């Protein structure tokens, strides 16, 4: 789920909120390390961020099957909070029995794969190949349970597009953006000329969409750092500066103002992985104009996705592995897609009728299962992400923000990005 760029917004959620949910039954696989309390129950802590779709109803289902387990669900509002906590405590004390890790900093976690418990053999082969490969260390140990992936479409306000004289049906909008990024920004220019308002929600969102189509944006597989020398990375920065910023309402996402703007018409379109659907509908529940175009600039791209990990020094490793296994099984991935739009990384779930036949009433009954299956098939590039990916990506997004805010010009901000990379 994600990201600094798969940060599912916390609509009316504090930085951390916790709810204790009692789960029932025998947690299959519990071993000697699983410590039962005085009441005979094992307490499992589950740490996620934003909204994974692990609601009370889903956890209650596990309760009905496992009466000797109690789960405490701790939810961070954004991934940055979860990341800070994870790396401060990994290998020490204080982490949850199950920790969610977002894809943009998962490579950092893989440096310490020996501190994470191995996924049971029975679960291996469940996920799409690239999702599983990214969670397998040099010793062949799979240490992450795949949750969702984020194939991208474009969500837009059909009413605002129509009022601006632009194509407004999903098929028409898909046709209008079916090209490269300049084609997309051409449409944004038309919208701004007609309305005086930006079409896109955030410049850094556009940047994330572009950089997710670059195979080696910041470094290569042999460790060579190319963050400041890659022509594709520099071109992505320049394109967003020149065409993204003038057409964007915000620099970045996830602020209170950005949340509110989904309902008040400050912008009319946003790049839209499936997990974004719940964010839009949650922030603009009374708006009837949001729809989905089954297209994406320059083909396809994946934005976000997460893993569940089990710290190897936890007090309840076997029970935690059993719960993580259950939460990421195809049947539960189907349910979280229905709940929050998290598109499954489990292969069997992707072809399930509950996915393929699904529609979203809020988005004018859009066939979301079909849309995001198509968008998944359109992904041709999976960016290489080293342990430093999160730092490089954050630094370049910050450079874009400085230009957006008028703090620095484009060249100065790039030069400062270069200096920052060299100092890592």
C-alpha positions in Angstrom: 0.0 0.0 0.0 1.6 3.1 -0.2 4.2 4.9 -0.5 5.7 8.1 0.8 4.0 7.9 -2.4 1.9 5.0 -1.1 0.8 6.8 2.0 -2.8 6.1 2.2 -4.2 9.3 3.7 -5.7 9.1 7.1 -9.1 10.6 6.9 -9.8 11.8 10.4 -7.2 9.5 11.8 -4.6 10.7 14.3 -0.9 10.0 13.9 -1.4 6.8 15.7 -4.6 5.1 16.7 -5.0 1.8 18.4 -7.9 -0.5 18.8 -7.8 -3.8 20.6 -9.7 -6.6 18.9 -10.0 -10.0 20.6 -9.5 -12.8 18.1 -10.6 -16.4 18.8 -9.2 -19.9 18.4 -6.0 -21.8 18.0 -3.5 -19.7 16.1 -2.2 -22.5 13.9 1.6 -23.0 14.2 2.0 -21.4 17.6 5.3 -22.6 19.1 7.1 -22.4 22.4 7.9 -18.8 21.7 4.3 -17.8 21.8 3.6 -16.4 25.3 0.0 -16.8 26.6 -1.1 -14.4 29.2 -2.9 -15.2 32.5 -6.2 -15.5 30.7 -4.7 -18.1 28.3 -4.7 -15.8 25.3 -1.8 -14.8 23.1 -1.7 -11.1 22.5 -0.5 -10.2 18.9 0.3 -6.7 17.9 -0.3 -5.7 14.3 1.3 -2.4 13.1 0.1 -0.9 9.8 -0.3 2.6 8.4 -3.1 4.5 6.7 -5.7 1.9 5.7 -4.9 -1.7 4.7 -8.5 -2.7 4.9 -7.9 -4.7 8.0 -11.1 -3.5 9.7 -12.9 -4.8 12.7 -15.1 -7.1 10.7 -12.1 -8.8 9.0 -10.3 -9.3 12.3 -13.5 -10.5 13.9 -13.5 -13.2 11.3 -10.1 -14.4 12.5 -11.4 -14.1 16.1 -14.2 -16.6 15.3 -11.6 -19.1 14.1 -8.9 -18.5 16.8 -10.4 -18.0 20.3 -7.0 -18.0 22.1 -5.6 -15.0 20.4 -6.1 -11.3 21.1 -4.9 -8.7 18.5 -4.1 -5.1 19.1 -4.0 -3.1 15.9 -1.8 0.0 15.9 -2.3 2.2 12.8 0.1 5.0 11.8 -1.4 7.8 9.7 1.4 7.9 7.2 4.2 5.6 6.2 6.9 8.0 7.3 5.8 7.5 10.9 5.8 3.7 10.5 9.3 3.8 8.8 10.9 5.8 11.6 9.5 3.5 14.2 10.5 0.3 12.3 14.1 1.2 11.8 14.5 2.6 15.3 13.5 -0.6 16.9 14.3 -3.4 14.4 16.4 -6.0 16.1 15.8 -4.4 19.5 12.6 -4.2 21.5 9.3 -2.5 20.9 8.2 -3.5 17.4 4.8 -5.2 16.9 4.5 -8.9 16.3 3.6 -8.0 12.7 5.0 -4.9 11.0 3.8 -3.5 7.7 6.5 -2.2 5.4 5.9 0.0 2.4 7.5 -0.9 -0.9 9.6 2.3 -1.2 11.5 1.5 2.0 11.2 -2.3 1.8 14.7 -2.5 0.2 16.0 -0.8 3.3 14.4 -3.5 5.5 15.9 -6.2 3.3 19.4 -5.1 4.4 18.3 -6.7 7.8 16.5 -9.7 6.4 18.2 -11.9 9.0 16.2 -10.0 11.6 12.9 -11.0 10.0 11.2 -14.4 10.2 10.9 -16.5 7.1 7.5 -16.9 5.3 6.3 -20.5 5.6 6.8 -22.7 2.6 3.1 -23.2 2.3 2.6 -19.5 1.4 5.4 -19.3 -1.2 4.4 -18.9 -4.8 1.2 -17.1 -3.8 2.2 -13.7 -5.1 3.1 -12.2 -8.5 6.7 -13.1 -9.3 8.2 -9.6 -9.0 6.5 -9.0 -5.7 7.9 -12.2 -4.2 11.3 -11.7 -5.7 11.7 -8.3 -4.0 11.1 -10.0 -0.6 13.6 -12.8 -1.1 17.1 -12.3 0.2 20.4 -13.4 -1.1 20.1 -16.7 0.9 16.8 -17.5 -0.7 14.7 -16.6 2.4 11.3 -15.0 1.7 10.7 -12.6 4.5 7.7 -10.5 3.4 4.1 -11.4 2.9 2.8 -9.4 -0.1 -0.3 -7.3 0.5 -1.4 -5.2 -2.5 0.1 -3.6 -5.6 -0.7 -0.3 -7.2 -1.4 -0.4 -10.9 -2.3 3.2 -11.9 -5.3 4.7 -13.8 -6.5 8.3 -13.8 -9.3 9.5 -11.5 -11.1 12.7 -12.6 -14.1 14.9 -12.0 -16.4 14.3 -15.0 -18.6 17.2 -14.1 -15.6 19.6 -14.0 -14.2 18.2 -17.3 -17.6 18.7 -19.0 -17.9 22.2 -17.7 -14.5 23.0 -19.1 -15.5 21.7 -22.6 -13.2 18.7 -22.3 -13.9 15.0 -22.9 -15.8 13.7 -19.9 -16.8 10.1 -20.3 -14.3 7.4 -19.1 -13.7 6.3 -22.7 -13.2 9.8 -24.0 -10.8 10.8 -21.2 -8.9 7.5 -21.7 -8.5 8.4 -25.3 -7.4 12.0 -24.5 -4.6 10.8 -22.2 -3.6 7.7 -24.2 -0.1 9.0 -25.1 3.0 10.2 -23.5 3.3 12.6 -20.5 3.2 15.6 -22.8 -0.2 14.4 -24.1 -1.4 14.3 -20.5 0.0 17.8 -19.7 -1.6 19.1 -23.0 -5.0 18.2 -21.6 -4.0 19.9 -18.3 -3.1 23.0 -20.2 -6.6 23.0 -21.9 -8.3 22.6 -18.6 -6.4 25.5 -17.1 -7.0 27.7 -20.1 -10.8 27.0 -19.8 -11.1 27.3 -16.0 -8.1 29.2 -14.7 -7.5 26.3 -12.2 -5.0 23.5 -12.2 -6.2 20.1 -13.4 -3.8 18.0 -11.3 -3.8 17.6 -7.6 0.0 17.6 -6.9 3.3 18.0 -8.8 5.0 15.4 -6.8 2.3 12.9 -7.6 2.9 13.5 -11.3 6.6 13.1 -10.6 6.0 9.8 -8.9 4.0 8.6 -11.9 6.9 9.4 -14.2 9.7 8.1 -12.1 7.9 4.8 -11.6 8.4 4.2 -15.3 12.2 4.5 -15.0 14.0 1.2 -14.5 17.0 2.6 -12.7 16.0 6.0 -11.4 18.6 6.4 -8.7 21.1 3.6 -8.7 21.8 0.4 -10.7 21.8 -3.2 -9.5 25.6 -3.2 -9.2 25.5 -0.3 -6.7 26.4 2.5 -9.1 24.6 5.6 -8.1 23.0 7.3 -11.0 20.5 9.6 -9.2 22.3 12.8 -10.4 23.6 11.5 -13.8 20.6 9.5 -15.2 19.2 11.4 -18.2 15.8 9.9 -17.5 15.7 11.1 -13.9 16.8 14.6 -14.8 14.2 14.6 -17.6 11.5 13.6 -15.2 12.5 16.4 -12.9 12.5 19.0 -15.7 9.2 17.8 -17.1 7.5 18.2 -13.7 9.1 21.6 -13.2 8.1 22.9 -16.6 4.7 21.3 -17.1 3.6 19.7 -13.8 4.0 22.6 -11.4 1.9 25.1 -13.5 -0.9 22.5 -13.7 -0.9 21.4 -10.0 -2.8 22.7 -7.0 -0.3 21.4 -4.5 3.3 20.4 -4.4 2.6 17.2 -2.4 -0.2 15.1 -1.1 -1.6 14.2 2.4 -2.0 17.6 3.9 -5.4 18.6 5.5 -5.9 21.1 2.6 -5.2 18.4 0.0 -7.7 16.1 1.7 -10.4 18.8 1.7 -9.7 19.8 -1.9 -11.1 16.5 -3.3 -14.5 17.8 -2.5 -14.2 21.5 -3.3 -13.0 21.4 -6.9 -9.6 22.9 -6.5 -8.4 20.4 -9.1 -10.0 17.9 -11.4 -7.8 14.9 -11.8 -5.2 12.8 -10.0 -3.1 9.7 -10.8 -5.0 6.9 -9.2 -3.8 3.5 -8.0 -6.6 1.4 -6.6 -5.9 2.3 -3.0 -6.5 5.9 -3.8 -10.2 5.2 -4.5 -11.0 5.0 -0.8 -9.1 8.2 -0.1 -11.1 10.1 -2.6 -14.5 8.7 -1.6 -13.6 9.2 2.1 -12.6 12.8 1.7 -15.5 13.7 -0.7 -18.4 11.4 0.2 -21.1 13.8 -1.1 -19.4 14.5 -4.5 -21.0 12.7 -7.4 -18.6 13.6 -10.2 -15.5 11.4 -9.7 -14.9 8.7 -12.4 -12.0 6.5 -13.6 -10.3 6.5 -16.9 -8.8 3.1 -17.9 -5.6 4.7 -19.2 -2.3 6.1 -17.9 0.3 8.4 -19.5 3.1 6.5 -21.2 1.4 3.1 -20.7 1.4 1.8 -17.2 3.0 2.1 -13.8 2.8 0.7 -10.3 2.5 3.1 -7.4 2.7 1.6 -4.0 2.2 -1.7 -2.4 3.3 -3.2 0.9 4.4 -6.2 2.8 3.7 -7.7 6.2 6.9 -8.7 8.1 7.4 -10.6 11.3 10.4 -9.5 13.5 12.4 -12.6 14.3 12.9 -11.6 17.9 9.2 -11.2 18.6 7.5 -12.9 21.5 4.9 -14.6 19.3 6.7 -15.4 16.1 4.7 -18.6 15.1 1.3 -17.0 15.9 2.3 -13.9 14.1 3.4 -15.8 11.0 0.0 -17.6 11.1 -1.9 -14.3 11.2 0.2 -12.7 8.5 -0.3 -15.7 6.3 -4.1 -15.5 6.8 -4.3 -11.8 6.2 -2.4 -12.0 2.9 -4.1 -15.2 1.6 -6.1 -14.7 -1.6 -9.4 -14.9 0.2 -8.5 -12.0 2.5 -7.0 -10.0 -0.4 -10.3 -10.2 -2.2 -12.0 -8.7 0.9 -9.5 -5.8 1.3 -10.0 -4.9 -2.4 -13.7 -4.7 -1.8 -13.2 -2.7 1.5 -10.5 -0.2 0.4 -9.6 -0.9 -3.2 -6.3 -2.6 -2.4 -5.5 -4.5 -5.6 -4.3 -8.0 -4.8 -0.7 -9.2 -5.2 -1.9 -12.8 -4.8 -2.3 -14.3 -8.3 -5.4 -16.4 -7.4 -7.2 -13.4 -6.0 -6.7 -11.3 -9.2 -8.8 -13.7 -11.2 -11.5 -14.2 -8.6 -15.0 -13.1 -9.6 -15.2 -10.8 -6.6 -12.4 -8.9 -8.3 -13.1 -9.3 -12.0 -16.8 -8.5 -11.6 -16.4 -5.7 -9.1 -17.8 -2.2 -9.7 -17.5 0.9 -7.6 -20.8 2.8 -7.0 -19.1 6.0 -5.9 -17.1 6.2 -9.2 -20.3 5.9 -11.3 -20.2 2.1 -11.1 -16.8 1.9 -12.7 -15.7 -1.7 -13.4 -12.8 -1.3 -11.1 -11.7 -5.0 -11.2 -11.4 -4.8 -15.0 -9.8 -1.4 -15.0 -7.0 -2.3 -12.6 -6.5 -5.7 -14.1 -5.9 -3.9 -17.4 -3.6 -1.4 -15.7 -1.7 -4.2 -14.1 -1.1 -5.8 -17.4 0.1 -2.4 -18.8 3.1 -2.3 -16.3 6.3 -3.0 -18.3 8.8 -1.4 -15.9 9.5 -2.1 -12.2 12.0 0.4 -10.9 15.0 -0.9 -9.2 14.9 0.1 -5.5 18.1 0.0 -3.5 18.3 0.5 0.3 18.7 4.2 -0.5 15.7 4.6 -2.8 13.5 6.2 -0.2 16.2 8.8 0.6 16.9 9.6 -3.0 13.3 9.9 -3.9 12.4 12.0 -1.0 15.3 14.4 -1.7 14.2 14.9 -5.3 10.6 15.4 -4.3 11.8 18.0 -1.8 13.7 19.7 -4.7 10.4 19.9 -6.7 8.7 21.3 -3.6 11.3 24.1 -3.3 10.6 25.2 -6.8 6.8 24.9 -6.4 7.0 27.1 -3.3 9.3 29.6 -5.0 12.1 29.1 -2.5 14.6 28.1 -5.3 14.8 28.2 -9.0 14.9 24.9 -10.9 18.7 24.8 -11.4 19.5 25.8 -7.9 17.2 23.2 -6.5 18.6 20.5 -8.7 22.2 21.5 -7.6 21.1 21.2 -4.0 19.7 17.8 -4.7 23.0 16.7 -6.2 24.8 18.0 -3.2 22.4 16.1 -0.9 22.9 12.8 -2.8 26.7 13.2 -2.7 26.5 13.6 1.1 24.5 10.4 1.6 
